[in-house]
Amino acid sequence: MRTDSSPGTLPAREHLPAVAAGTPVLDVVIPVYNEEKDLQPCVQRLHEHLARTFPYPFRITVADNASTDATPQVAQWLAAQLPEVRSVRLEQKGRGRALRAVWSASEAPVLAYMDVDLSTDLNALLPLVAPLISGHSDLAIGSRLSRSSRVVRGAKREFISRSYNLILRGSLQARFSDAQCGFKAIRRDVARVLLPLVEDTGWFFDTEMLVLAERAGLRIHEVPVDWVDDPDSTVHIVRTATDDLKGVWRVGKALATGSLPLDRLTRPFGDDPRDREIKDVPKGLARQLVGFCAVGGLSTLFYLLLYTGFRSLTGSQAANALALLVSAVANTAANRRLTFGVRGRGGAVRHQAQGLVVFGIGLALTSGSLAALNTATTDPAHSTELAVLIAANLAATVLRFLLFRAWVFPDRPTDTYHHQGDSR
């Protein structure tokens, strides 16, 4: 995967400012290869639609992917006839290569592309780009798989499309619904940072772009579209599917090994610029909760196994204290690393000492529960003891998370922990 040097963290989203006359707000790219018959009616229809309905300056860019027929001449003729149309010639094939080249060079703040067959109803174009202009979203895609979409196509293509998206969901945890629809848009400030991370130059380009954007936490807006299949499409389905599966494997491997610098794509909290004035907004709470629950579940199992083992050697109170002590040390160490992201040995002793204080509170809760149980019945069953301990541990767990987050591992600059770890 590429690791080209890119600018740092993205700024907060904002509504695009008014632009000077003649500067396009939207640049719609039409990548083509040997489309001499369809290119002229496509561009003229798109141009007429934008001129009639789009409230901002626009441009249409024909990106010729090394065509060998009369496509370049048709593109040049259109550019001469229509001032909002331009033609770009590339000497190598590849839809992704064409989009990367044109988007990287464009000065328009919103960049889009659509297939030359115009299978997608053009009435979806303004809803596609409006969230990018307003600053609400980072990318936008047309979806043929939305419940409100109306699609006309054969069963074969329908099966392939849905199967591909199921593969993306199962292998790359993708949440967007339609990766292959040739109707997408992106903000230029996002493209400037995201495109250097996208390696594919062919049909997998947009899938890879969407997966990386989603993993980085960028917002992807989906627009239900009306779509009519082009029966004369020249896409080689088997070869494209094979290349896509290779791309899924490559991207999945890169994400698993952490070789992609996705932190370059992070946004500040919130989409509204006013959110930047909010103080003390909890950061990473959802991720910390998931990590804490996972560690807590394993710790509870570990604690119950220890308690059962110690209980065969000693009384319930002693067994509870020993099991809780051992599991508390392991729990603090696991939460320190996995939940709160503290690396290095710096502060480890202090964290364990604070963790033992939290352990003492948990011990009081569980021991008190056992004492209450023994008061209620002189010889409680082992299953009853475990049930009482589980309930008490649940209460202790909630308190433990709050104390860990606010006292043991409060939000601090990450560099502090690294510095402490390096100094030892």
C-alpha positions in Angstrom: 0.0 0.0 0.0 1.1 3.6 -0.6 2.4 5.6 2.3 3.0 8.8 0.5 3.5 11.9 2.6 0.2 13.6 3.1 -1.1 16.6 5.0 -2.1 16.1 8.6 -5.5 15.9 10.3 -8.4 17.3 8.4 -10.1 20.4 9.7 -13.8 20.5 10.8 -16.3 20.4 8.0 -17.8 23.7 7.0 -20.2 24.9 4.3 -18.3 25.8 1.2 -17.9 29.6 0.8 -19.2 31.5 -2.2 -16.7 31.2 -5.1 -15.6 33.7 -7.7 -17.4 33.8 -11.0 -16.1 31.2 -13.4 -14.7 29.0 -10.6 -16.5 25.6 -10.7 -18.0 24.3 -7.4 -18.6 20.9 -8.9 -16.3 19.0 -11.3 -18.1 15.9 -12.8 -15.6 13.4 -14.3 -16.7 11.0 -17.0 -14.1 8.3 -17.5 -14.3 6.7 -20.9 -12.6 4.1 -23.0 -13.7 3.7 -26.7 -17.1 5.4 -26.2 -17.3 7.3 -29.5 -21.0 6.5 -29.9 -22.2 7.3 -26.3 -20.0 10.1 -25.3 -21.6 13.0 -27.2 -25.3 12.4 -26.1 -24.1 11.7 -22.6 -22.2 14.9 -22.2 -24.9 17.0 -23.9 -27.6 15.5 -21.7 -25.6 16.0 -18.5 -24.6 19.6 -19.5 -28.2 20.5 -20.2 -29.3 19.0 -16.9 -26.7 20.9 -14.9 -27.3 24.2 -16.7 -31.0 23.9 -16.0 -31.0 22.6 -12.4 -27.6 23.1 -10.7 -27.4 26.4 -8.7 -23.6 26.6 -8.8 -20.9 26.9 -11.4 -19.9 23.5 -12.7 -17.5 21.7 -15.1 -17.7 18.4 -16.9 -14.4 16.7 -17.5 -14.1 13.8 -20.0 -11.2 11.6 -18.9 -10.1 9.5 -21.9 -8.5 6.2 -20.8 -6.2 5.6 -23.8 -9.1 5.1 -26.2 -8.1 3.7 -29.7 -11.3 4.9 -31.5 -12.6 8.4 -32.2 -13.4 9.1 -28.5 -10.6 11.7 -28.2 -11.8 13.6 -31.2 -15.4 13.6 -29.9 -14.2 14.8 -26.5 -12.2 17.7 -28.0 -15.2 18.7 -30.2 -17.5 18.8 -27.1 -14.9 20.9 -25.2 -14.8 23.3 -28.1 -18.6 23.6 -28.3 -19.4 23.8 -24.6 -17.4 26.2 -22.3 -18.1 24.1 -19.2 -16.6 21.0 -20.8 -13.0 20.0 -21.0 -11.1 17.0 -22.2 -8.2 15.2 -20.5 -6.2 12.4 -22.3 -4.4 9.6 -20.4 -2.1 7.2 -22.2 -2.9 4.3 -19.8 -6.1 2.5 -19.1 -7.8 2.4 -15.7 -10.8 4.1 -14.3 -9.1 4.6 -10.9 -6.1 6.1 -12.7 -8.2 8.6 -14.6 -10.2 9.7 -11.5 -7.0 10.1 -9.4 -5.4 12.2 -12.1 -8.4 14.5 -12.7 -9.4 14.8 -9.1 -5.9 15.5 -7.9 -5.5 18.4 -10.4 -9.0 19.9 -10.1 -9.5 23.2 -8.3 -13.3 22.5 -7.7 -14.1 21.9 -4.0 -16.6 19.1 -4.9 -15.5 16.3 -7.2 -17.8 13.7 -8.7 -17.9 11.0 -11.3 -20.5 9.0 -13.3 -20.5 6.4 -15.9 -20.9 7.4 -19.6 -24.0 5.4 -20.0 -25.9 7.6 -17.5 -27.6 4.6 -16.0 -28.4 6.7 -12.9 -31.2 9.2 -13.0 -29.6 12.6 -13.1 -32.2 14.0 -10.6 -30.0 12.3 -7.9 -27.0 14.5 -8.7 -27.9 17.5 -6.6 -28.9 15.3 -3.6 -25.6 13.6 -4.1 -23.4 16.7 -3.8 -25.5 18.9 -1.5 -24.2 17.2 1.7 -20.7 17.9 0.6 -21.3 21.5 -0.3 -23.1 22.0 3.1 -20.2 20.4 5.0 -22.4 17.6 6.4 -20.5 14.8 4.8 -17.1 13.9 3.3 -18.1 11.5 0.5 -21.4 10.6 -1.1 -22.5 7.6 -3.1 -25.5 6.5 -5.1 -27.1 3.3 -3.8 -29.0 0.9 -6.0 -29.6 -1.3 -3.0 -31.6 1.1 -0.8 -35.2 0.2 -0.2 -36.4 3.3 -2.0 -34.2 2.8 -5.0 -35.8 1.7 -8.3 -33.6 -0.5 -10.3 -34.0 -2.2 -13.7 -31.3 -4.9 -14.4 -30.9 -8.6 -15.0 -30.8 -11.2 -12.3 -27.1 -12.0 -13.0 -25.9 -8.5 -12.3 -28.2 -8.2 -9.3 -26.8 -11.4 -7.8 -23.2 -10.3 -8.5 -23.7 -6.9 -7.0 -25.4 -8.1 -3.8 -22.9 -10.9 -3.4 -20.0 -8.5 -3.7 -21.4 -6.2 -1.1 -22.0 -9.1 1.2 -18.3 -10.0 0.8 -17.3 -6.5 1.7 -19.5 -6.5 4.8 -18.2 -9.9 5.9 -14.5 -9.4 5.2 -13.9 -5.6 5.6 -16.8 -4.8 7.9 -18.0 -2.3 5.3 -21.3 -0.5 6.3 -22.0 1.3 3.0 -24.6 -0.5 0.9 -23.4 -0.2 -2.7 -19.7 0.0 -3.6 -20.0 -0.4 -7.4 -22.5 2.2 -8.4 -20.8 4.5 -10.9 -22.2 7.6 -9.2 -20.0 9.1 -6.4 -18.7 12.4 -5.1 -16.0 13.5 -2.6 -14.9 16.8 -1.2 -11.5 18.0 -2.6 -10.0 18.5 0.9 -10.7 14.9 1.7 -9.5 13.6 -1.7 -6.2 15.5 -1.3 -5.4 13.3 1.8 -7.3 10.1 0.9 -6.2 9.5 -2.7 -2.5 9.0 -1.9 -3.6 6.0 0.3 -5.6 4.3 -2.5 -3.4 1.9 -4.5 -5.8 0.5 -7.1 -6.0 2.1 -10.5 -8.9 0.1 -12.0 -12.5 -0.8 -11.0 -11.6 -1.5 -7.3 -10.5 2.1 -6.9 -13.8 3.4 -5.5 -14.3 0.4 -3.2 -10.9 0.9 -1.7 -11.5 4.6 -1.3 -14.8 4.0 0.5 -13.4 1.3 2.8 -10.4 3.5 3.9 -12.7 6.5 4.3 -15.1 4.6 6.5 -12.3 3.1 8.6 -10.9 6.5 9.2 -14.3 7.7 10.5 -15.3 9.9 7.6 -19.0 10.4 6.9 -20.4 8.7 3.8 -23.7 9.9 2.6 -25.9 7.5 0.6 -28.5 8.6 -2.0 -31.1 6.2 -3.2 -31.0 6.2 -7.0 -33.2 5.1 -9.9 -30.9 3.0 -12.2 -31.4 1.2 -15.5 -28.8 -1.3 -16.5 -27.0 -0.7 -19.8 -27.2 -4.0 -21.8 -24.3 -2.9 -24.0 -21.9 -2.5 -21.1 -18.3 -3.5 -22.0 -17.3 -4.4 -18.4 -15.7 -7.8 -18.2 -17.5 -9.2 -15.2 -15.3 -12.2 -14.4 -12.0 -10.3 -14.7 -13.4 -7.4 -12.7 -14.7 -9.7 -10.0 -11.3 -11.5 -9.8 -9.5 -8.1 -9.5 -11.9 -6.9 -6.9 -11.4 -10.0 -4.7 -7.6 -9.5 -4.9 -8.2 -6.0 -3.8 -10.3 -7.1 -0.9 -7.5 -9.4 0.2 -4.9 -6.7 -0.1 -6.8 -4.0 1.7 -7.9 -6.4 4.4 -4.3 -7.4 5.0 -3.2 -3.7 5.2 -5.9 -2.9 7.7 -5.1 -5.9 9.8 -1.4 -5.0 10.0 -2.1 -1.3 10.6 0.2 -0.2 7.7 -2.2 2.5 6.6 -1.8 6.0 8.2 -5.6 6.6 8.5 -5.0 9.1 11.3 -4.4 11.6 8.6 -8.1 11.5 7.8 -9.5 12.2 11.3 -11.9 15.1 11.8 -12.4 17.1 15.0 -15.5 16.3 17.1 -18.7 17.3 15.5 -19.7 18.6 12.1 -20.9 22.0 13.3 -18.1 24.5 13.8 -19.8 25.5 17.1 -18.8 22.0 18.4 -15.2 23.2 18.6 -16.2 25.5 21.4 -17.6 22.7 23.6 -15.3 21.9 26.4 -14.7 18.5 28.1 -16.5 16.4 25.5 -15.7 12.8 26.3 -13.3 11.4 23.7 -13.3 7.7 22.6 -16.1 6.8 25.0 -17.7 4.3 22.7 -14.4 2.5 21.9 -13.4 2.5 25.6 -16.8 1.0 26.6 -16.4 -1.8 24.1 -12.8 -2.5 25.2 -13.7 -2.4 28.9 -16.7 -4.7 28.4 -14.5 -7.2 26.5 -11.8 -7.1 29.2 -14.4 -7.2 31.9 -16.1 -10.3 30.5 -12.8 -12.2 30.3 -11.8 -10.9 33.8 -15.2 -12.2 35.2 -14.6 -15.6 33.8 -11.0 -15.6 35.1 -12.3 -14.4 38.5 -15.0 -17.2 38.7 -12.5 -19.9 37.8 -10.1 -18.6 40.5 -12.9 -18.4 43.0 -14.0 -21.9 42.3 -10.4 -23.2 42.7 -9.7 -21.2 45.9 -13.1 -22.2 47.3 -12.0 -25.8 47.4 -9.1 -24.9 49.7 -10.6 -22.2 51.9 -13.7 -20.3 52.9 -15.8 -18.2 50.7 -14.5 -14.8 52.0 -10.9 -15.7 51.6 -11.5 -17.3 48.2 -13.3 -14.2 47.0 -10.5 -11.9 48.2 -7.8 -13.9 46.6 -9.6 -14.4 43.3 -10.6 -10.7 43.2 -7.0 -9.6 43.9 -5.4 -11.7 41.2 -8.1 -10.9 38.6 -7.9 -7.2 39.5 -4.2 -7.0 38.8 -4.8 -8.7 35.4 -7.8 -6.5 34.7 -5.9 -3.3 35.4 -3.1 -4.3 33.1 -5.4 -5.3 30.3 -7.5 -2.1 30.5 -4.4 0.0 30.7 -3.2 -1.3 27.4 -6.3 -2.3 25.5 -9.0 0.0 26.7 -7.2 3.2 27.5 -4.3 2.8 25.1 -1.5 3.4 27.6 1.8 2.0 26.4 5.2 1.7 28.0 6.1 1.0 31.6 5.8 4.7 32.8 3.2 5.0 35.5 2.4 1.3 35.6 3.1 1.0 39.3 0.9 4.0 40.1 -1.9 2.6 37.9 -1.7 -0.7 39.6 -1.8 1.0 43.0 -4.9 3.0 42.0 -6.4 -0.2 40.5 -6.0 -1.9 43.9 -8.0 1.0 45.5 -10.7 0.3 42.9 -10.3 -3.4 43.8 -10.9 -2.6 47.5 -14.2 -1.0 46.5 -15.1 -4.1 44.5 -14.1 -6.3 47.4 -16.3 -4.4 49.7 -19.3 -4.8 47.4 -18.8 -8.5 46.8 -17.8 -9.3 50.4 -20.8 -7.4 51.7 -23.0 -9.4 49.3 -21.6 -12.7 50.5 -22.0 -11.6 54.2 -25.6 -10.7 53.5 -26.2 -14.0 51.8 -24.6 -15.9 54.7 -26.8 -14.0 57.1 -29.9 -14.9 55.1 -29.0 -18.6 55.0 -26.5 -20.6 56.9 -25.5 -22.9 54.1 -26.1 -21.4 50.7 -25.6 -23.5 47.5 -22.5 -22.8 45.4 -24.7 -21.8 42.5 -26.4 -19.2 44.7 -23.0 -17.8 45.8 -22.0 -17.4 42.2 -25.2 -15.7 41.2 -24.8 -13.2 44.1 -21.2 -12.6 43.2 -22.1 -12.0 39.5 -24.7 -9.4 40.5 -22.3 -7.7 42.9 -19.6 -7.7 40.2 -21.9 -6.1 37.7 -22.4 -3.2 40.1 -18.7 -3.1 40.8 -17.9 -3.1 37.1 -19.9 0.1 36.4 -18.2 1.9 39.3 -14.8 0.5 38.1 -15.2 1.9 34.6 -16.1 5.3 35.9 -13.1 5.4 38.3 -10.7 4.1 35.7 -11.8 6.7 33.2 -11.9 9.7 35.6 -9.1 8.8 38.0 -6.8 6.0 37.0 -6.6 6.7 33.2 -7.9 10.2 32.6 -7.6 11.7 29.2 -4.0 12.9 28.7 -1.9 13.6 25.7 -0.7 10.3 24.3 2.9 11.7 24.1 3.0 11.9 27.9 2.7 8.1 28.2 5.2 7.5 25.4 7.6 9.9 27.1 7.2 8.2 30.4 7.7 4.8 28.9 10.8 5.9 27.0 12.4 7.4 30.0 12.7 4.2 32.0 
